[in-house]
Structures are given as C-alpha cells and as structure tokens.
Amino acid sequence: MPPVEAPAGWSLARRDAFRAFHRASFGGLDGPTRTRMYAIVAGGEVVGMVRMTRRDEPGTVETGMWLGRSARGRGLGAAALRELLNAAAAAGMHTVVAETKPDNQGAVSVLRKCGAELREKGGKLHARMCLDAVLPAR
Ligand SMILES: CC(C)(COP(=O)(O)OP(=O)(O)OC[C@H]1O[C@@H](n2cnc3c(N)ncnc32)[C@H](O)[C@@H]1OP(=O)(O)O)[C@@H](O)C(=O)NCCC(=O)NCCS
C-alpha cells in the first residue's frame, strides 16, 4: 500500500485507506488499476492479499502480495503465489514478474520456491516467472 498520512497504528484513517486501496481494484484486469486481487484465506479468515497487475508488454502481469504478521512463516506465501500463477495462466498470461528488495528474505524465498528467475539491478530484485515452464514441486 502507498504510505498513509495518518497517526501510526490501525487508526480509522488507515483502515479507510486500506479499504479504498483494495476496493479500487474491483474492476479487475481491465479496470482503472488493471489489477485483479485475491484474498488469501486460511482457517476461514482473510489473512492476506495477492494480486496481478497488467503490464504494457502483452501476456505479462506483475504480482505482489502481503500476509498479516501472524500468518507469515507458514508457507502460505508460496501456496498463494502458486495459485496466482495458475490464475494468471488461466487469464491467458505467459509471464509473471515481481519486484522486491534483495533483503526481503521472505519474498525472495517465496519467489525461488515458485521457480522465479532473479536478477538484481539498481538495488532492486527483479523476478520473472515463465508460465510455459513447469512449476517446481515445492
Ligand atoms: C513475503 C511474504 C508474503 C512471504 O510469505 P510467507 O508465507 O511468510 O512465506 P513462507 O512461510 O514461505 O516463508 C518464506 C521463507 O522466508 C523465511 N522468512 C520469512 N520472513 C523472514 C524474515 N523476516 N527473516 C528471515 N527469514 C524469513 C521463512 O523462514 C521461510 O524460509 P524457508 O523458505 O527457508 O522455509 C510475507 O512475509 C509478507 O507478507 N511480507 C510482507 C509484505 C511483503 O514483503 N510482500 C512482498 C513484497 S514483493
């Protein structure tokens, strides 16, 4: 989410911004944000979000995700990204890209588990997943 000008914590302003950020993508891949978001549900509760955003290059989307702190470190990130790759293929995409920071160990691990090709450039880590390739078993 973009930063919110509001007092720290789960304040009303931050809740409103959080809802607005996710509702803005209700239009999906062909809507104003060119983004389709999926809730990540575990144990009957929404614990995170994974998205794909249409890029200018045909057949290519960018992914990003978050999990609530209490839902991290349980393998849900890789499971959600695998589902996202399947959804992207079903939507006719051939490539999923992602961008993160090289020190984001959780994200790097999840991307590796999903077979991403990683390249570091200008302090950023660029990941590329080709949907024609077979996904690693885990
Ligand atoms: C990135 C994220 C989705 C990963 O999901 P996850 O379900 O926690 O991932 P996993 O449970 O598969 O853990 C991934 C690995 O990272 C490790 N890890 C996770 N957080 C870590 C941390 N802070 N420091 C060191 N290692 C960490 C886990 O131990 C695990 O290691 P393993 O693959 O060797 O078993 C989640 O941490 C998150 O929401 N982070 C905040 C938002 C974010 O950074 N999103 C990605 C931006 S591109």
The ligand as an ORCA input file, in Angstrom:
! r2SCAN-3c Opt
* xyz 0 1
  C       6.733    -12.068      1.674
  C       5.652    -12.879      2.361
  C       4.384    -12.864      1.517
  C       6.200    -14.333      2.479
  O       5.157    -15.197      2.849
  P       5.343    -16.369      3.949
  O       4.130    -17.217      3.913
  O       5.728    -15.771      5.244
  O       6.480    -17.182      3.344
  P       6.983    -18.583      3.837
  O       6.231    -19.041      5.069
  O       7.008    -19.477      2.645
  O       8.424    -18.206      4.310
  C       9.374    -17.922      3.341
  C      10.751    -18.117      3.895
  O      11.233    -16.880      4.365
  C      11.661    -17.013      5.692
  N      11.343    -15.746      6.317
  C      10.153    -15.152      6.346
  N      10.281    -13.972      6.985
  C      11.576    -13.857      7.323
  C      12.339    -12.879      7.989
  N      11.775    -11.767      8.442
  N      13.655    -13.103      8.158
  C      14.220    -14.225      7.715
  N      13.560    -15.175      7.066
  C      12.257    -15.002      6.887
  C      10.900    -18.169      6.247
  O      11.555    -18.766      7.321
  C      10.880    -19.087      5.042
  O      12.110    -19.737      4.916
  P      12.231    -21.121      4.115
  O      11.728    -20.850      2.724
  O      13.666    -21.436      4.143
  O      11.367    -22.096      4.832
  C       5.310    -12.360      3.776
  O       6.451    -12.440      4.572
  C       4.800    -10.906      3.779
  O       3.621    -10.671      3.645
  N       5.705     -9.918      3.955
  C       5.324     -8.504      3.980
  C       4.894     -7.976      2.634
  C       5.931     -8.220      1.568
  O       7.108     -8.063      1.790
  N       5.434     -8.632      0.401
  C       6.262     -8.908     -0.752
  C       6.609     -7.671     -1.451
  S       7.127     -8.043     -3.097
*
